Amino acid sequence: MARRHQRTVDVTASPERLFARLDDQTRLAEHMARPSVMMGGGRMTYNFDTARGQAVGSHIKMGGSAFGIPLFVDEVVVERVPPIHKSWRTEGPVRLIVIGAYAMGFAIALAGEGARLTVWIEYALPGGAFGRFAAPFAAIYARLCVGQMARDAADHFSPRGSA
């Protein structure tokens, strides 16, 4: 996975409060659950194991559609160190449009009276000839995805947010 994008934002919450919010995958990736232009009007739904993605080895399965194309991905949590970082990666076949297998995560550091959050993704392009065609779209998607996750967290804890 030679391609990587990340986004860093300052958040007006303690690392512990921020980690608690982001450790809930439905909150971290809530933008994927809403129909959007990025998803071609589609959205993703979640299927969790008993650990709900909050333990190393836990699985998070996502299914849905984008541009009318069925999607599926199985993610497994590979690192989880509250309140410092968490990462996960795809496992098994990946059925996505513009990216292939990926690893994602976030890191949290103390920053003044709040926290500094970095959300990242490392990804492969889809296989075959389509992979070469998808490269510019994959980069756009990756930037939008990590940017949205970081912005959602910062907005949630901002004075205008719902915290």
Chimera marker file (.cmm) of the C-alpha trace (Angstrom):
<marker_set name="trace">
<marker id="1" x="0.000" y="0.000" z="0.000" r="1" g="1" b="0" radius="0.5"/>
<marker id="2" x="2.183" y="2.786" z="-1.297" r="1" g="1" b="0" radius="0.5"/>
<marker id="3" x="-0.419" y="5.555" z="-1.257" r="1" g="1" b="0" radius="0.5"/>
<marker id="4" x="-1.167" y="7.552" z="1.882" r="1" g="1" b="0" radius="0.5"/>
<marker id="5" x="-3.215" y="10.563" z="2.898" r="1" g="1" b="0" radius="0.5"/>
<marker id="6" x="-3.696" y="12.101" z="6.306" r="1" g="1" b="0" radius="0.5"/>
<marker id="7" x="-5.395" y="15.074" z="7.921" r="1" g="1" b="0" radius="0.5"/>
<marker id="8" x="-4.524" y="16.712" z="11.229" r="1" g="1" b="0" radius="0.5"/>
<marker id="9" x="-6.838" y="18.987" z="13.214" r="1" g="1" b="0" radius="0.5"/>
<marker id="10" x="-6.881" y="20.472" z="16.690" r="1" g="1" b="0" radius="0.5"/>
<marker id="11" x="-9.886" y="19.441" z="18.773" r="1" g="1" b="0" radius="0.5"/>
<marker id="12" x="-11.245" y="21.184" z="21.877" r="1" g="1" b="0" radius="0.5"/>
<marker id="13" x="-11.569" y="17.967" z="23.891" r="1" g="1" b="0" radius="0.5"/>
<marker id="14" x="-9.296" y="15.888" z="26.056" r="1" g="1" b="0" radius="0.5"/>
<marker id="15" x="-7.588" y="12.939" z="24.361" r="1" g="1" b="0" radius="0.5"/>
<marker id="16" x="-9.762" y="10.603" z="26.473" r="1" g="1" b="0" radius="0.5"/>
<marker id="17" x="-13.060" y="12.179" z="25.352" r="1" g="1" b="0" radius="0.5"/>
<marker id="18" x="-11.907" y="12.317" z="21.739" r="1" g="1" b="0" radius="0.5"/>
<marker id="19" x="-10.775" y="8.686" z="21.749" r="1" g="1" b="0" radius="0.5"/>
<marker id="20" x="-14.082" y="7.581" z="23.310" r="1" g="1" b="0" radius="0.5"/>
<marker id="21" x="-16.008" y="9.239" z="20.482" r="1" g="1" b="0" radius="0.5"/>
<marker id="22" x="-13.783" y="7.941" z="17.674" r="1" g="1" b="0" radius="0.5"/>
<marker id="23" x="-13.624" y="4.416" z="19.124" r="1" g="1" b="0" radius="0.5"/>
<marker id="24" x="-17.275" y="4.072" z="18.053" r="1" g="1" b="0" radius="0.5"/>
<marker id="25" x="-16.944" y="3.281" z="14.347" r="1" g="1" b="0" radius="0.5"/>
<marker id="26" x="-20.470" y="4.529" z="13.581" r="1" g="1" b="0" radius="0.5"/>
<marker id="27" x="-19.446" y="7.974" z="14.853" r="1" g="1" b="0" radius="0.5"/>
<marker id="28" x="-16.006" y="7.964" z="13.250" r="1" g="1" b="0" radius="0.5"/>
<marker id="29" x="-17.380" y="7.153" z="9.803" r="1" g="1" b="0" radius="0.5"/>
<marker id="30" x="-20.857" y="8.606" z="10.158" r="1" g="1" b="0" radius="0.5"/>
<marker id="31" x="-20.422" y="10.392" z="6.830" r="1" g="1" b="0" radius="0.5"/>
<marker id="32" x="-20.489" y="6.956" z="5.119" r="1" g="1" b="0" radius="0.5"/>
<marker id="33" x="-23.913" y="6.134" z="6.585" r="1" g="1" b="0" radius="0.5"/>
<marker id="34" x="-25.571" y="9.135" z="4.920" r="1" g="1" b="0" radius="0.5"/>
<marker id="35" x="-26.359" y="9.229" z="1.190" r="1" g="1" b="0" radius="0.5"/>
<marker id="36" x="-23.859" y="11.602" z="-0.426" r="1" g="1" b="0" radius="0.5"/>
<marker id="37" x="-22.427" y="12.780" z="-3.714" r="1" g="1" b="0" radius="0.5"/>
<marker id="38" x="-19.129" y="11.052" z="-2.794" r="1" g="1" b="0" radius="0.5"/>
<marker id="39" x="-21.075" y="7.766" z="-2.549" r="1" g="1" b="0" radius="0.5"/>
<marker id="40" x="-23.097" y="8.395" z="-5.717" r="1" g="1" b="0" radius="0.5"/>
<marker id="41" x="-26.256" y="8.650" z="-3.629" r="1" g="1" b="0" radius="0.5"/>
<marker id="42" x="-25.468" y="5.396" z="-1.814" r="1" g="1" b="0" radius="0.5"/>
<marker id="43" x="-24.483" y="4.724" z="1.756" r="1" g="1" b="0" radius="0.5"/>
<marker id="44" x="-22.875" y="2.064" z="3.938" r="1" g="1" b="0" radius="0.5"/>
<marker id="45" x="-24.317" y="0.082" z="6.828" r="1" g="1" b="0" radius="0.5"/>
<marker id="46" x="-22.388" y="-1.642" z="9.612" r="1" g="1" b="0" radius="0.5"/>
<marker id="47" x="-22.404" y="-5.154" z="11.018" r="1" g="1" b="0" radius="0.5"/>
<marker id="48" x="-20.339" y="-5.513" z="14.189" r="1" g="1" b="0" radius="0.5"/>
<marker id="49" x="-19.078" y="-8.503" z="16.132" r="1" g="1" b="0" radius="0.5"/>
<marker id="50" x="-19.661" y="-8.598" z="19.905" r="1" g="1" b="0" radius="0.5"/>
<marker id="51" x="-16.665" y="-6.292" z="20.562" r="1" g="1" b="0" radius="0.5"/>
<marker id="52" x="-18.188" y="-3.653" z="18.209" r="1" g="1" b="0" radius="0.5"/>
<marker id="53" x="-14.772" y="-2.781" z="16.742" r="1" g="1" b="0" radius="0.5"/>
<marker id="54" x="-13.446" y="-1.769" z="20.152" r="1" g="1" b="0" radius="0.5"/>
<marker id="55" x="-10.879" y="-4.540" z="20.702" r="1" g="1" b="0" radius="0.5"/>
<marker id="56" x="-7.869" y="-5.841" z="18.795" r="1" g="1" b="0" radius="0.5"/>
<marker id="57" x="-9.094" y="-8.597" z="16.490" r="1" g="1" b="0" radius="0.5"/>
<marker id="58" x="-12.644" y="-7.239" z="16.351" r="1" g="1" b="0" radius="0.5"/>
<marker id="59" x="-14.350" y="-7.183" z="12.932" r="1" g="1" b="0" radius="0.5"/>
<marker id="60" x="-16.379" y="-4.382" z="11.384" r="1" g="1" b="0" radius="0.5"/>
<marker id="61" x="-18.225" y="-5.384" z="8.225" r="1" g="1" b="0" radius="0.5"/>
<marker id="62" x="-19.618" y="-2.706" z="5.979" r="1" g="1" b="0" radius="0.5"/>
<marker id="63" x="-21.976" y="-3.166" z="3.081" r="1" g="1" b="0" radius="0.5"/>
<marker id="64" x="-23.915" y="-0.832" z="0.875" r="1" g="1" b="0" radius="0.5"/>
<marker id="65" x="-23.698" y="0.749" z="-2.527" r="1" g="1" b="0" radius="0.5"/>
<marker id="66" x="-22.162" y="3.638" z="-4.429" r="1" g="1" b="0" radius="0.5"/>
<marker id="67" x="-23.404" y="4.729" z="-7.833" r="1" g="1" b="0" radius="0.5"/>
<marker id="68" x="-25.726" y="1.690" z="-7.709" r="1" g="1" b="0" radius="0.5"/>
<marker id="69" x="-22.784" y="-0.741" z="-7.385" r="1" g="1" b="0" radius="0.5"/>
<marker id="70" x="-22.872" y="-3.132" z="-4.391" r="1" g="1" b="0" radius="0.5"/>
<marker id="71" x="-19.941" y="-2.675" z="-1.984" r="1" g="1" b="0" radius="0.5"/>
<marker id="72" x="-18.537" y="-4.804" z="0.827" r="1" g="1" b="0" radius="0.5"/>
<marker id="73" x="-15.519" y="-4.636" z="3.111" r="1" g="1" b="0" radius="0.5"/>
<marker id="74" x="-14.457" y="-6.506" z="6.245" r="1" g="1" b="0" radius="0.5"/>
<marker id="75" x="-12.180" y="-4.506" z="8.549" r="1" g="1" b="0" radius="0.5"/>
<marker id="76" x="-10.253" y="-5.902" z="11.517" r="1" g="1" b="0" radius="0.5"/>
<marker id="77" x="-8.880" y="-3.797" z="14.380" r="1" g="1" b="0" radius="0.5"/>
<marker id="78" x="-5.093" y="-4.328" z="14.544" r="1" g="1" b="0" radius="0.5"/>
<marker id="79" x="-4.065" y="-1.747" z="17.176" r="1" g="1" b="0" radius="0.5"/>
<marker id="80" x="-5.998" y="-0.060" z="19.956" r="1" g="1" b="0" radius="0.5"/>
<marker id="81" x="-4.199" y="1.954" z="22.644" r="1" g="1" b="0" radius="0.5"/>
<marker id="82" x="-6.626" y="4.335" z="24.399" r="1" g="1" b="0" radius="0.5"/>
<marker id="83" x="-6.387" y="7.317" z="24.322" r="1" g="1" b="0" radius="0.5"/>
<marker id="84" x="-3.417" y="7.426" z="21.922" r="1" g="1" b="0" radius="0.5"/>
<marker id="85" x="-4.230" y="5.548" z="18.719" r="1" g="1" b="0" radius="0.5"/>
<marker id="86" x="-6.271" y="2.943" z="16.910" r="1" g="1" b="0" radius="0.5"/>
<marker id="87" x="-5.833" y="1.310" z="13.514" r="1" g="1" b="0" radius="0.5"/>
<marker id="88" x="-7.634" y="-1.237" z="11.396" r="1" g="1" b="0" radius="0.5"/>
<marker id="89" x="-7.203" y="-2.846" z="7.979" r="1" g="1" b="0" radius="0.5"/>
<marker id="90" x="-9.232" y="-4.696" z="5.444" r="1" g="1" b="0" radius="0.5"/>
<marker id="91" x="-9.270" y="-8.458" z="5.516" r="1" g="1" b="0" radius="0.5"/>
<marker id="92" x="-10.292" y="-10.813" z="2.732" r="1" g="1" b="0" radius="0.5"/>
<marker id="93" x="-11.817" y="-9.697" z="-0.554" r="1" g="1" b="0" radius="0.5"/>
<marker id="94" x="-12.564" y="-5.985" z="-0.876" r="1" g="1" b="0" radius="0.5"/>
<marker id="95" x="-15.464" y="-4.911" z="-3.068" r="1" g="1" b="0" radius="0.5"/>
<marker id="96" x="-15.008" y="-1.155" z="-3.469" r="1" g="1" b="0" radius="0.5"/>
<marker id="97" x="-14.895" y="1.102" z="-6.526" r="1" g="1" b="0" radius="0.5"/>
<marker id="98" x="-11.852" y="3.411" z="-6.492" r="1" g="1" b="0" radius="0.5"/>
<marker id="99" x="-9.617" y="1.895" z="-3.813" r="1" g="1" b="0" radius="0.5"/>
<marker id="100" x="-8.565" y="-1.628" z="-3.015" r="1" g="1" b="0" radius="0.5"/>
<marker id="101" x="-7.278" y="-2.980" z="0.297" r="1" g="1" b="0" radius="0.5"/>
<marker id="102" x="-6.486" y="-0.363" z="2.892" r="1" g="1" b="0" radius="0.5"/>
<marker id="103" x="-5.311" y="0.338" z="6.424" r="1" g="1" b="0" radius="0.5"/>
<marker id="104" x="-6.699" y="3.289" z="8.390" r="1" g="1" b="0" radius="0.5"/>
<marker id="105" x="-6.299" y="4.765" z="11.784" r="1" g="1" b="0" radius="0.5"/>
<marker id="106" x="-6.063" y="7.769" z="13.973" r="1" g="1" b="0" radius="0.5"/>
<marker id="107" x="-3.557" y="9.165" z="16.440" r="1" g="1" b="0" radius="0.5"/>
<marker id="108" x="-4.280" y="11.570" z="19.274" r="1" g="1" b="0" radius="0.5"/>
<marker id="109" x="-1.784" y="13.798" z="21.090" r="1" g="1" b="0" radius="0.5"/>
<marker id="110" x="-2.202" y="16.330" z="23.851" r="1" g="1" b="0" radius="0.5"/>
<marker id="111" x="-2.213" y="19.863" z="22.401" r="1" g="1" b="0" radius="0.5"/>
<marker id="112" x="-2.614" y="22.735" z="24.814" r="1" g="1" b="0" radius="0.5"/>
<marker id="113" x="-5.957" y="22.331" z="26.557" r="1" g="1" b="0" radius="0.5"/>
<marker id="114" x="-7.240" y="19.990" z="23.879" r="1" g="1" b="0" radius="0.5"/>
<marker id="115" x="-5.999" y="17.334" z="21.525" r="1" g="1" b="0" radius="0.5"/>
<marker id="116" x="-4.391" y="17.078" z="18.111" r="1" g="1" b="0" radius="0.5"/>
<marker id="117" x="-6.019" y="14.417" z="15.923" r="1" g="1" b="0" radius="0.5"/>
<marker id="118" x="-4.446" y="12.856" z="12.850" r="1" g="1" b="0" radius="0.5"/>
<marker id="119" x="-6.602" y="10.559" z="10.716" r="1" g="1" b="0" radius="0.5"/>
<marker id="120" x="-4.798" y="8.552" z="8.007" r="1" g="1" b="0" radius="0.5"/>
<marker id="121" x="-5.351" y="5.991" z="5.288" r="1" g="1" b="0" radius="0.5"/>
<marker id="122" x="-2.872" y="3.854" z="3.345" r="1" g="1" b="0" radius="0.5"/>
<marker id="123" x="-4.408" y="2.163" z="0.346" r="1" g="1" b="0" radius="0.5"/>
<marker id="124" x="-3.858" y="0.125" z="-2.768" r="1" g="1" b="0" radius="0.5"/>
<marker id="125" x="-5.541" y="0.773" z="-6.076" r="1" g="1" b="0" radius="0.5"/>
<marker id="126" x="-8.076" y="-1.727" z="-7.371" r="1" g="1" b="0" radius="0.5"/>
<marker id="127" x="-6.553" y="-4.505" z="-9.461" r="1" g="1" b="0" radius="0.5"/>
<marker id="128" x="-6.470" y="-4.710" z="-13.231" r="1" g="1" b="0" radius="0.5"/>
<marker id="129" x="-6.702" y="-1.979" z="-15.834" r="1" g="1" b="0" radius="0.5"/>
<marker id="130" x="-9.305" y="-0.115" z="-13.790" r="1" g="1" b="0" radius="0.5"/>
<marker id="131" x="-6.714" y="0.475" z="-11.062" r="1" g="1" b="0" radius="0.5"/>
<marker id="132" x="-4.675" y="2.749" z="-13.319" r="1" g="1" b="0" radius="0.5"/>
<marker id="133" x="-7.819" y="4.642" z="-14.307" r="1" g="1" b="0" radius="0.5"/>
<marker id="134" x="-8.920" y="4.928" z="-10.652" r="1" g="1" b="0" radius="0.5"/>
<marker id="135" x="-5.700" y="6.485" z="-9.310" r="1" g="1" b="0" radius="0.5"/>
<marker id="136" x="-6.786" y="10.158" z="-9.441" r="1" g="1" b="0" radius="0.5"/>
<marker id="137" x="-10.234" y="9.290" z="-8.060" r="1" g="1" b="0" radius="0.5"/>
<marker id="138" x="-8.686" y="7.182" z="-5.296" r="1" g="1" b="0" radius="0.5"/>
<marker id="139" x="-6.571" y="10.123" z="-4.152" r="1" g="1" b="0" radius="0.5"/>
<marker id="140" x="-9.606" y="12.423" z="-4.137" r="1" g="1" b="0" radius="0.5"/>
<marker id="141" x="-11.676" y="9.854" z="-2.234" r="1" g="1" b="0" radius="0.5"/>
<marker id="142" x="-8.911" y="9.246" z="0.331" r="1" g="1" b="0" radius="0.5"/>
<marker id="143" x="-8.457" y="12.993" z="0.976" r="1" g="1" b="0" radius="0.5"/>
<marker id="144" x="-12.209" y="13.530" z="1.298" r="1" g="1" b="0" radius="0.5"/>
<marker id="145" x="-12.642" y="10.552" z="3.614" r="1" g="1" b="0" radius="0.5"/>
<marker id="146" x="-9.898" y="11.397" z="6.136" r="1" g="1" b="0" radius="0.5"/>
<marker id="147" x="-10.774" y="15.082" z="5.904" r="1" g="1" b="0" radius="0.5"/>
<marker id="148" x="-14.419" y="14.386" z="6.704" r="1" g="1" b="0" radius="0.5"/>
<marker id="149" x="-13.531" y="12.165" z="9.678" r="1" g="1" b="0" radius="0.5"/>
<marker id="150" x="-11.178" y="14.797" z="11.102" r="1" g="1" b="0" radius="0.5"/>
<marker id="151" x="-13.642" y="17.674" z="10.509" r="1" g="1" b="0" radius="0.5"/>
<marker id="152" x="-16.558" y="15.742" z="12.041" r="1" g="1" b="0" radius="0.5"/>
<marker id="153" x="-14.546" y="15.142" z="15.228" r="1" g="1" b="0" radius="0.5"/>
<marker id="154" x="-13.397" y="18.768" z="15.475" r="1" g="1" b="0" radius="0.5"/>
<marker id="155" x="-16.908" y="20.081" z="14.769" r="1" g="1" b="0" radius="0.5"/>
<marker id="156" x="-18.484" y="17.783" z="17.349" r="1" g="1" b="0" radius="0.5"/>
<marker id="157" x="-16.359" y="19.253" z="20.143" r="1" g="1" b="0" radius="0.5"/>
<marker id="158" x="-16.352" y="22.858" z="18.903" r="1" g="1" b="0" radius="0.5"/>
<marker id="159" x="-18.363" y="25.417" z="20.880" r="1" g="1" b="0" radius="0.5"/>
<marker id="160" x="-20.960" y="25.228" z="18.059" r="1" g="1" b="0" radius="0.5"/>
<marker id="161" x="-20.958" y="21.393" z="18.145" r="1" g="1" b="0" radius="0.5"/>
<marker id="162" x="-23.196" y="19.060" z="20.080" r="1" g="1" b="0" radius="0.5"/>
<marker id="163" x="-20.770" y="18.110" z="22.885" r="1" g="1" b="0" radius="0.5"/>
<link id1="1" id2="2" r="1" g="1" b="0" radius="0.2"/>
<link id1="2" id2="3" r="1" g="1" b="0" radius="0.2"/>
<link id1="3" id2="4" r="1" g="1" b="0" radius="0.2"/>
<link id1="4" id2="5" r="1" g="1" b="0" radius="0.2"/>
<link id1="5" id2="6" r="1" g="1" b="0" radius="0.2"/>
<link id1="6" id2="7" r="1" g="1" b="0" radius="0.2"/>
<link id1="7" id2="8" r="1" g="1" b="0" radius="0.2"/>
<link id1="8" id2="9" r="1" g="1" b="0" radius="0.2"/>
<link id1="9" id2="10" r="1" g="1" b="0" radius="0.2"/>
<link id1="10" id2="11" r="1" g="1" b="0" radius="0.2"/>
<link id1="11" id2="12" r="1" g="1" b="0" radius="0.2"/>
<link id1="12" id2="13" r="1" g="1" b="0" radius="0.2"/>
<link id1="13" id2="14" r="1" g="1" b="0" radius="0.2"/>
<link id1="14" id2="15" r="1" g="1" b="0" radius="0.2"/>
<link id1="15" id2="16" r="1" g="1" b="0" radius="0.2"/>
<link id1="16" id2="17" r="1" g="1" b="0" radius="0.2"/>
<link id1="17" id2="18" r="1" g="1" b="0" radius="0.2"/>
<link id1="18" id2="19" r="1" g="1" b="0" radius="0.2"/>
<link id1="19" id2="20" r="1" g="1" b="0" radius="0.2"/>
<link id1="20" id2="21" r="1" g="1" b="0" radius="0.2"/>
<link id1="21" id2="22" r="1" g="1" b="0" radius="0.2"/>
<link id1="22" id2="23" r="1" g="1" b="0" radius="0.2"/>
<link id1="23" id2="24" r="1" g="1" b="0" radius="0.2"/>
<link id1="24" id2="25" r="1" g="1" b="0" radius="0.2"/>
<link id1="25" id2="26" r="1" g="1" b="0" radius="0.2"/>
<link id1="26" id2="27" r="1" g="1" b="0" radius="0.2"/>
<link id1="27" id2="28" r="1" g="1" b="0" radius="0.2"/>
<link id1="28" id2="29" r="1" g="1" b="0" radius="0.2"/>
<link id1="29" id2="30" r="1" g="1" b="0" radius="0.2"/>
<link id1="30" id2="31" r="1" g="1" b="0" radius="0.2"/>
<link id1="31" id2="32" r="1" g="1" b="0" radius="0.2"/>
<link id1="32" id2="33" r="1" g="1" b="0" radius="0.2"/>
<link id1="33" id2="34" r="1" g="1" b="0" radius="0.2"/>
<link id1="34" id2="35" r="1" g="1" b="0" radius="0.2"/>
<link id1="35" id2="36" r="1" g="1" b="0" radius="0.2"/>
<link id1="36" id2="37" r="1" g="1" b="0" radius="0.2"/>
<link id1="37" id2="38" r="1" g="1" b="0" radius="0.2"/>
<link id1="38" id2="39" r="1" g="1" b="0" radius="0.2"/>
<link id1="39" id2="40" r="1" g="1" b="0" radius="0.2"/>
<link id1="40" id2="41" r="1" g="1" b="0" radius="0.2"/>
<link id1="41" id2="42" r="1" g="1" b="0" radius="0.2"/>
<link id1="42" id2="43" r="1" g="1" b="0" radius="0.2"/>
<link id1="43" id2="44" r="1" g="1" b="0" radius="0.2"/>
<link id1="44" id2="45" r="1" g="1" b="0" radius="0.2"/>
<link id1="45" id2="46" r="1" g="1" b="0" radius="0.2"/>
<link id1="46" id2="47" r="1" g="1" b="0" radius="0.2"/>
<link id1="47" id2="48" r="1" g="1" b="0" radius="0.2"/>
<link id1="48" id2="49" r="1" g="1" b="0" radius="0.2"/>
<link id1="49" id2="50" r="1" g="1" b="0" radius="0.2"/>
<link id1="50" id2="51" r="1" g="1" b="0" radius="0.2"/>
<link id1="51" id2="52" r="1" g="1" b="0" radius="0.2"/>
<link id1="52" id2="53" r="1" g="1" b="0" radius="0.2"/>
<link id1="53" id2="54" r="1" g="1" b="0" radius="0.2"/>
<link id1="54" id2="55" r="1" g="1" b="0" radius="0.2"/>
<link id1="55" id2="56" r="1" g="1" b="0" radius="0.2"/>
<link id1="56" id2="57" r="1" g="1" b="0" radius="0.2"/>
<link id1="57" id2="58" r="1" g="1" b="0" radius="0.2"/>
<link id1="58" id2="59" r="1" g="1" b="0" radius="0.2"/>
<link id1="59" id2="60" r="1" g="1" b="0" radius="0.2"/>
<link id1="60" id2="61" r="1" g="1" b="0" radius="0.2"/>
<link id1="61" id2="62" r="1" g="1" b="0" radius="0.2"/>
<link id1="62" id2="63" r="1" g="1" b="0" radius="0.2"/>
<link id1="63" id2="64" r="1" g="1" b="0" radius="0.2"/>
<link id1="64" id2="65" r="1" g="1" b="0" radius="0.2"/>
<link id1="65" id2="66" r="1" g="1" b="0" radius="0.2"/>
<link id1="66" id2="67" r="1" g="1" b="0" radius="0.2"/>
<link id1="67" id2="68" r="1" g="1" b="0" radius="0.2"/>
<link id1="68" id2="69" r="1" g="1" b="0" radius="0.2"/>
<link id1="69" id2="70" r="1" g="1" b="0" radius="0.2"/>
<link id1="70" id2="71" r="1" g="1" b="0" radius="0.2"/>
<link id1="71" id2="72" r="1" g="1" b="0" radius="0.2"/>
<link id1="72" id2="73" r="1" g="1" b="0" radius="0.2"/>
<link id1="73" id2="74" r="1" g="1" b="0" radius="0.2"/>
<link id1="74" id2="75" r="1" g="1" b="0" radius="0.2"/>
<link id1="75" id2="76" r="1" g="1" b="0" radius="0.2"/>
<link id1="76" id2="77" r="1" g="1" b="0" radius="0.2"/>
<link id1="77" id2="78" r="1" g="1" b="0" radius="0.2"/>
<link id1="78" id2="79" r="1" g="1" b="0" radius="0.2"/>
<link id1="79" id2="80" r="1" g="1" b="0" radius="0.2"/>
<link id1="80" id2="81" r="1" g="1" b="0" radius="0.2"/>
<link id1="81" id2="82" r="1" g="1" b="0" radius="0.2"/>
<link id1="82" id2="83" r="1" g="1" b="0" radius="0.2"/>
<link id1="83" id2="84" r="1" g="1" b="0" radius="0.2"/>
<link id1="84" id2="85" r="1" g="1" b="0" radius="0.2"/>
<link id1="85" id2="86" r="1" g="1" b="0" radius="0.2"/>
<link id1="86" id2="87" r="1" g="1" b="0" radius="0.2"/>
<link id1="87" id2="88" r="1" g="1" b="0" radius="0.2"/>
<link id1="88" id2="89" r="1" g="1" b="0" radius="0.2"/>
<link id1="89" id2="90" r="1" g="1" b="0" radius="0.2"/>
<link id1="90" id2="91" r="1" g="1" b="0" radius="0.2"/>
<link id1="91" id2="92" r="1" g="1" b="0" radius="0.2"/>
<link id1="92" id2="93" r="1" g="1" b="0" radius="0.2"/>
<link id1="93" id2="94" r="1" g="1" b="0" radius="0.2"/>
<link id1="94" id2="95" r="1" g="1" b="0" radius="0.2"/>
<link id1="95" id2="96" r="1" g="1" b="0" radius="0.2"/>
<link id1="96" id2="97" r="1" g="1" b="0" radius="0.2"/>
<link id1="97" id2="98" r="1" g="1" b="0" radius="0.2"/>
<link id1="98" id2="99" r="1" g="1" b="0" radius="0.2"/>
<link id1="99" id2="100" r="1" g="1" b="0" radius="0.2"/>
<link id1="100" id2="101" r="1" g="1" b="0" radius="0.2"/>
<link id1="101" id2="102" r="1" g="1" b="0" radius="0.2"/>
<link id1="102" id2="103" r="1" g="1" b="0" radius="0.2"/>
<link id1="103" id2="104" r="1" g="1" b="0" radius="0.2"/>
<link id1="104" id2="105" r="1" g="1" b="0" radius="0.2"/>
<link id1="105" id2="106" r="1" g="1" b="0" radius="0.2"/>
<link id1="106" id2="107" r="1" g="1" b="0" radius="0.2"/>
<link id1="107" id2="108" r="1" g="1" b="0" radius="0.2"/>
<link id1="108" id2="109" r="1" g="1" b="0" radius="0.2"/>
<link id1="109" id2="110" r="1" g="1" b="0" radius="0.2"/>
<link id1="110" id2="111" r="1" g="1" b="0" radius="0.2"/>
<link id1="111" id2="112" r="1" g="1" b="0" radius="0.2"/>
<link id1="112" id2="113" r="1" g="1" b="0" radius="0.2"/>
<link id1="113" id2="114" r="1" g="1" b="0" radius="0.2"/>
<link id1="114" id2="115" r="1" g="1" b="0" radius="0.2"/>
<link id1="115" id2="116" r="1" g="1" b="0" radius="0.2"/>
<link id1="116" id2="117" r="1" g="1" b="0" radius="0.2"/>
<link id1="117" id2="118" r="1" g="1" b="0" radius="0.2"/>
<link id1="118" id2="119" r="1" g="1" b="0" radius="0.2"/>
<link id1="119" id2="120" r="1" g="1" b="0" radius="0.2"/>
<link id1="120" id2="121" r="1" g="1" b="0" radius="0.2"/>
<link id1="121" id2="122" r="1" g="1" b="0" radius="0.2"/>
<link id1="122" id2="123" r="1" g="1" b="0" radius="0.2"/>
<link id1="123" id2="124" r="1" g="1" b="0" radius="0.2"/>
<link id1="124" id2="125" r="1" g="1" b="0" radius="0.2"/>
<link id1="125" id2="126" r="1" g="1" b="0" radius="0.2"/>
<link id1="126" id2="127" r="1" g="1" b="0" radius="0.2"/>
<link id1="127" id2="128" r="1" g="1" b="0" radius="0.2"/>
<link id1="128" id2="129" r="1" g="1" b="0" radius="0.2"/>
<link id1="129" id2="130" r="1" g="1" b="0" radius="0.2"/>
<link id1="130" id2="131" r="1" g="1" b="0" radius="0.2"/>
<link id1="131" id2="132" r="1" g="1" b="0" radius="0.2"/>
<link id1="132" id2="133" r="1" g="1" b="0" radius="0.2"/>
<link id1="133" id2="134" r="1" g="1" b="0" radius="0.2"/>
<link id1="134" id2="135" r="1" g="1" b="0" radius="0.2"/>
<link id1="135" id2="136" r="1" g="1" b="0" radius="0.2"/>
<link id1="136" id2="137" r="1" g="1" b="0" radius="0.2"/>
<link id1="137" id2="138" r="1" g="1" b="0" radius="0.2"/>
<link id1="138" id2="139" r="1" g="1" b="0" radius="0.2"/>
<link id1="139" id2="140" r="1" g="1" b="0" radius="0.2"/>
<link id1="140" id2="141" r="1" g="1" b="0" radius="0.2"/>
<link id1="141" id2="142" r="1" g="1" b="0" radius="0.2"/>
<link id1="142" id2="143" r="1" g="1" b="0" radius="0.2"/>
<link id1="143" id2="144" r="1" g="1" b="0" radius="0.2"/>
<link id1="144" id2="145" r="1" g="1" b="0" radius="0.2"/>
<link id1="145" id2="146" r="1" g="1" b="0" radius="0.2"/>
<link id1="146" id2="147" r="1" g="1" b="0" radius="0.2"/>
<link id1="147" id2="148" r="1" g="1" b="0" radius="0.2"/>
<link id1="148" id2="149" r="1" g="1" b="0" radius="0.2"/>
<link id1="149" id2="150" r="1" g="1" b="0" radius="0.2"/>
<link id1="150" id2="151" r="1" g="1" b="0" radius="0.2"/>
<link id1="151" id2="152" r="1" g="1" b="0" radius="0.2"/>
<link id1="152" id2="153" r="1" g="1" b="0" radius="0.2"/>
<link id1="153" id2="154" r="1" g="1" b="0" radius="0.2"/>
<link id1="154" id2="155" r="1" g="1" b="0" radius="0.2"/>
<link id1="155" id2="156" r="1" g="1" b="0" radius="0.2"/>
<link id1="156" id2="157" r="1" g="1" b="0" radius="0.2"/>
<link id1="157" id2="158" r="1" g="1" b="0" radius="0.2"/>
<link id1="158" id2="159" r="1" g="1" b="0" radius="0.2"/>
<link id1="159" id2="160" r="1" g="1" b="0" radius="0.2"/>
<link id1="160" id2="161" r="1" g="1" b="0" radius="0.2"/>
<link id1="161" id2="162" r="1" g="1" b="0" radius="0.2"/>
<link id1="162" id2="163" r="1" g="1" b="0" radius="0.2"/>
</marker_set>
